[in-house]
Amino acid sequence: MADTLHDTDLLVIGGGPAGCAAVRTAAGVGLRTVLVEPDRLCRNLYRIPALGNVLGGHTGGPALADAITAEVLGTELCRAELGRRVAELRAADDRVTVTLDTGTRLTAPYAVVATGVGPLQPCDVPWITAPDRLTLPPLWQAGAEDGRTLLVLGGDRPIGTFLRAHPDTDARLLVAYPAADAYKTDEIRDDPRVTLVPVDHLTLSEAAEVTAPEDLRRTLAADAVFLSLGSAPAAPPGDLVRGADGYCAPADQHPRVLVAGDLRSARYQRIMTAFGSGSEAALHAYYAGRDLLGAAG
């Protein structure tokens, strides 16, 4: 689909599993890509010590990330713009234009946007009151923490990953979460190292004061506090349609902008679904460029 009016056949924004899958799939059908990523490729995979939901025999995130990175950087039809951030994305009838933070502009007939999500902080959720500008580390930054009591804010699934990565730790986890997130705690509910603390509200101070659903106040004491609150969409500025939750549903976008990976919704945030959505987005651009979809949308 080479076109001298464009810089490349497909722009890929975001170098996680979805973006990397888009690059590899595009190359498989002869499309040139420019991949824009402000950090290292698959940076979040390096933070996942234990994997149990991917094909290929990879049991840890770093090994999988290394393998993906080597494949992408070895793809001749891909030019990787690492360390660059998208300052603006604009979609027109015949092209997508991306402006980088350096001021450079890149154009292509289509763009895959796979910028994923970023971690929430206490100030981002209504059920926590915390000092202004307080930032806390996510649970994946914790070590084995043997013998310590950790207060974990939120019941998101990285808690299960932490426990699988440290099967022999005797750390005690106090997991505070709102009732609406109870379903997220199913995989850790029976772990003897975990104490579940459903709350209506939690106030962070030297110790955490909890208002429980039965309106009883109590204080939780812990050696350290970590986050497992989930993530917020990290869409680049410009012509992306965001829902009330901040996510960018693929069906709502301009026909030349294809959203893949975790940016689509909170429901299917898994490595395998990211691979599939990135590959599908690249093939959509390929077929649409040849009028094989019936229409460009």
C-alpha positions as CSV (number, residue, x, y, z in Angstrom):
1,M,0.0,0.0,0.0
2,A,3.0,2.3,-0.5
3,D,1.9,5.9,-1.3
4,T,4.3,8.7,-1.9
5,L,1.7,11.1,-0.3
6,H,2.1,9.4,3.0
7,D,5.2,8.7,5.2
8,T,4.2,5.1,5.8
9,D,1.3,2.7,5.3
10,L,0.3,2.4,8.9
11,L,1.0,4.5,12.0
12,V,1.1,2.5,15.2
13,I,0.9,4.5,18.4
14,G,1.9,2.5,21.5
15,G,4.5,-0.3,21.8
16,G,2.7,-2.7,24.1
17,P,1.4,-6.2,23.1
18,A,-1.4,-4.7,20.9
19,G,0.9,-2.3,19.1
20,C,3.6,-4.8,18.6
21,A,1.1,-7.4,17.3
22,A,-0.1,-4.7,14.8
23,V,3.4,-4.1,13.6
24,R,4.1,-7.8,13.0
25,T,0.7,-8.5,11.3
26,A,1.1,-5.5,9.1
27,A,4.6,-6.7,8.0
28,G,3.1,-10.0,7.2
29,V,0.9,-8.5,4.6
30,G,3.5,-6.1,3.3
31,L,2.6,-2.9,5.0
32,R,5.2,-0.4,6.2
33,T,4.7,0.9,9.7
34,V,6.1,3.6,12.0
35,L,5.8,2.6,15.7
36,V,5.7,5.5,18.2
37,E,6.4,4.6,21.8
38,P,7.6,7.0,24.6
39,D,9.2,4.3,26.7
40,R,10.7,0.9,26.0
41,L,8.7,-1.7,24.0
42,C,6.3,-3.8,26.2
43,R,7.3,-1.8,29.2
44,N,4.5,-3.0,31.4
45,L,5.3,-6.7,30.7
46,Y,8.6,-6.2,32.4
47,R,6.6,-5.5,35.6
48,I,4.8,-8.9,35.6
49,P,6.9,-11.5,37.2
50,A,4.5,-14.4,36.7
51,L,2.3,-15.2,33.7
52,G,-0.5,-17.8,33.6
53,N,-2.6,-16.7,30.6
54,V,-0.4,-16.6,27.5
55,L,0.6,-19.1,24.9
56,G,4.1,-19.9,23.9
57,G,5.5,-21.3,27.2
58,H,6.4,-17.9,28.7
59,T,5.9,-17.9,32.5
60,G,7.2,-14.4,33.2
61,G,6.6,-11.0,31.7
62,P,10.3,-10.0,31.1
63,A,11.0,-13.1,28.9
64,L,7.9,-12.5,26.9
65,A,8.7,-8.8,26.5
66,D,12.3,-9.6,25.4
67,A,11.0,-12.0,22.7
68,I,8.4,-9.5,21.4
69,T,11.0,-6.6,21.4
70,A,13.5,-8.7,19.4
71,E,10.9,-9.5,16.8
72,V,9.6,-6.0,16.4
73,L,13.0,-4.4,16.2
74,G,14.0,-7.0,13.7
75,T,11.1,-6.3,11.4
76,E,12.4,-4.6,8.3
77,L,9.1,-2.9,7.4
78,C,8.9,-1.2,10.8
79,R,10.6,2.0,11.8
80,A,10.5,2.4,15.6
81,E,10.3,5.9,17.1
82,L,11.2,5.1,20.7
83,G,11.4,7.8,23.3
84,R,8.8,9.9,21.3
85,R,5.4,10.9,22.5
86,V,2.4,11.8,20.3
87,A,1.4,15.4,21.0
88,E,-1.6,15.3,18.6
89,L,-3.5,13.0,16.4
90,R,-5.8,14.3,13.6
91,A,-7.9,12.3,11.2
92,A,-9.1,13.5,7.8
93,D,-11.0,11.9,4.9
94,D,-7.8,10.6,3.3
95,R,-5.2,10.3,6.0
96,V,-4.2,10.4,9.7
97,T,-1.6,12.9,10.8
98,V,0.4,12.5,14.0
99,T,2.5,15.2,15.5
100,L,5.3,14.1,17.7
101,D,6.6,16.0,20.8
102,T,9.6,16.9,18.6
103,G,7.3,18.7,16.2
104,T,7.8,16.1,13.5
105,R,4.6,15.2,11.6
106,L,3.9,11.8,10.2
107,T,1.0,10.8,7.9
108,A,-0.5,7.4,6.9
109,P,-3.8,6.2,5.5
110,Y,-4.6,4.6,8.8
111,A,-3.4,4.6,12.4
112,V,-3.6,2.0,15.2
113,V,-3.9,3.6,18.6
114,A,-2.8,1.2,21.3
115,T,-1.6,3.5,24.1
116,G,-3.2,1.4,26.9
117,V,-3.7,2.6,30.4
118,G,-1.8,4.1,33.3
119,P,-2.1,3.4,37.1
120,L,-4.7,5.2,39.2
121,Q,-3.6,7.0,42.4
122,P,-5.6,7.6,45.6
123,C,-6.8,11.0,44.5
124,D,-8.4,9.4,41.4
125,V,-11.0,7.3,43.2
126,P,-13.9,8.6,45.2
127,W,-13.8,6.1,48.0
128,I,-10.3,7.3,49.3
129,T,-9.5,10.5,51.0
130,A,-5.7,11.2,50.9
131,P,-3.3,14.1,51.4
132,D,-3.0,16.3,48.3
133,R,-0.6,15.0,45.6
134,L,0.1,11.8,47.5
135,T,1.5,9.2,45.2
136,L,2.0,5.6,46.3
137,P,3.8,2.7,44.5
138,P,1.8,0.0,42.7
139,L,2.0,-3.5,44.2
140,W,4.2,-4.8,41.4
141,Q,7.0,-2.7,42.9
142,A,7.0,-4.6,46.1
143,G,9.5,-7.4,46.8
144,A,8.7,-10.5,48.8
145,E,8.2,-8.3,51.9
146,D,8.6,-11.3,54.2
147,G,7.1,-10.8,57.7
148,R,5.6,-7.5,56.9
149,T,2.0,-6.3,56.8
150,L,1.0,-4.5,53.6
151,L,-2.1,-2.4,53.1
152,V,-3.2,-2.8,49.5
153,L,-5.6,-0.2,48.3
154,G,-8.0,-1.8,45.7
155,G,-8.7,-5.4,44.9
156,D,-7.5,-5.3,41.3
157,R,-6.0,-8.5,39.7
158,P,-2.3,-7.7,40.1
159,I,-2.7,-8.9,43.7
160,G,-3.0,-12.4,42.4
161,T,0.0,-11.9,40.2
162,F,2.0,-10.7,43.2
163,L,1.0,-13.8,45.3
164,R,1.9,-16.2,42.4
165,A,5.3,-14.4,42.0
166,H,6.1,-14.9,45.7
167,P,4.6,-18.2,46.6
168,D,6.7,-18.6,49.7
169,T,6.3,-15.1,51.2
170,D,4.7,-14.8,54.6
171,A,3.8,-11.2,54.1
172,R,0.2,-10.4,55.2
173,L,-1.9,-8.4,52.8
174,L,-4.8,-6.2,54.1
175,V,-6.8,-5.6,50.9
176,A,-9.2,-2.7,51.2
177,Y,-11.7,-2.3,48.4
178,P,-15.2,-0.9,47.7
179,A,-18.1,-3.3,47.6
180,A,-18.5,-2.7,43.8
181,D,-15.1,-4.3,43.3
182,A,-15.8,-7.5,45.3
183,Y,-15.8,-9.6,42.1
184,K,-12.2,-8.8,41.5
185,T,-11.1,-10.5,44.7
186,D,-12.3,-14.0,43.8
187,E,-8.9,-15.4,42.9
188,I,-7.3,-14.2,46.2
189,R,-10.3,-14.8,48.6
190,D,-9.0,-18.1,49.9
191,D,-5.4,-17.3,50.2
192,P,-4.4,-17.4,53.9
193,R,-2.0,-14.5,53.5
194,V,-4.9,-12.2,52.5
195,T,-7.4,-10.4,54.7
196,L,-10.2,-8.8,52.7
197,V,-11.5,-5.4,54.0
198,P,-14.6,-4.2,52.2
199,V,-15.0,-0.5,52.8
200,D,-17.4,2.4,52.2
201,H,-14.6,4.9,52.6
202,L,-11.0,5.0,53.6
203,T,-9.0,8.0,54.9
204,L,-5.2,7.8,54.6
205,S,-3.1,9.2,57.4
206,E,-0.4,7.8,59.5
207,A,-2.7,4.8,59.7
208,A,-5.7,4.1,57.5
209,E,-9.1,4.9,59.0
210,V,-11.8,2.8,57.5
211,T,-15.5,3.3,57.4
212,A,-16.9,-0.1,56.8
213,P,-20.2,-0.9,55.1
214,E,-21.9,-1.3,58.5
215,D,-20.7,2.3,59.3
216,L,-18.2,1.1,61.9
217,R,-14.9,3.0,62.1
218,R,-11.6,1.2,62.6
219,T,-8.0,1.8,62.0
220,L,-5.8,-0.4,59.9
221,A,-2.1,-0.5,60.8
222,A,0.5,-1.7,58.2
223,D,4.2,-1.5,57.5
224,A,3.7,-0.2,54.0
225,V,1.0,0.9,51.6
226,F,0.7,-0.2,47.9
227,L,-1.8,0.3,45.2
228,S,-3.9,-2.1,43.2
229,L,-6.6,0.4,42.1
230,G,-6.6,-0.4,38.5
231,S,-5.8,1.9,35.6
232,A,-7.1,4.9,33.6
233,P,-7.0,5.2,29.8
234,A,-4.0,7.0,28.4
235,A,-5.3,8.2,25.0
236,P,-3.2,10.8,23.1
237,P,-4.7,14.3,22.4
238,G,-6.6,14.9,19.3
239,D,-9.3,13.2,17.3
240,L,-10.1,10.3,19.5
241,V,-13.7,9.9,20.8
242,R,-13.7,9.1,24.6
243,G,-16.5,7.7,26.5
244,A,-17.7,8.8,29.9
245,D,-15.2,6.4,31.4
246,G,-12.3,7.8,29.4
247,Y,-12.0,4.7,27.2
248,C,-12.0,4.9,23.4
249,A,-14.5,2.4,22.0
250,P,-13.4,1.3,18.5
251,A,-16.9,1.7,17.0
252,D,-17.0,5.3,18.0
253,Q,-13.8,6.4,16.2
254,H,-13.1,8.0,12.8
255,P,-12.9,5.2,10.1
256,R,-9.2,5.8,9.7
257,V,-8.4,5.5,13.5
258,L,-8.3,1.9,14.8
259,V,-8.2,1.4,18.6
260,A,-6.6,-1.7,20.0
261,G,-5.6,-3.2,23.3
262,D,-6.4,-1.9,26.8
263,L,-7.5,1.5,25.5
264,R,-10.7,-0.1,24.1
265,S,-12.4,-0.8,27.5
266,A,-11.7,-2.1,31.0
267,R,-13.4,-5.4,30.4
268,Y,-10.8,-7.3,28.2
269,Q,-7.5,-6.1,29.6
270,R,-5.5,-9.3,29.0
271,I,-2.3,-9.9,27.0
272,M,-3.9,-12.4,24.7
273,T,-6.8,-10.1,23.8
274,A,-4.4,-7.3,23.2
275,F,-2.5,-9.4,20.7
276,G,-5.7,-10.3,18.9
277,S,-7.0,-6.7,18.7
278,G,-3.7,-5.3,17.4
279,S,-3.5,-7.9,14.7
280,E,-7.2,-7.4,13.7
281,A,-6.6,-3.6,13.5
282,A,-3.7,-4.0,11.2
283,L,-5.6,-6.3,8.9
284,H,-8.6,-3.9,8.9
285,A,-6.2,-1.2,7.6
286,Y,-4.8,-3.6,5.0
287,Y,-8.3,-4.7,3.6
288,A,-9.7,-1.2,3.8
289,G,-6.8,0.2,1.8
290,R,-7.8,-2.3,-1.0
291,D,-11.5,-1.6,-0.7
292,L,-12.1,-5.1,0.4
293,L,-14.3,-4.1,3.4
294,G,-17.0,-2.7,1.2
295,A,-16.1,0.7,2.7
296,A,-13.2,2.2,4.5
297,G,-15.0,2.0,7.8
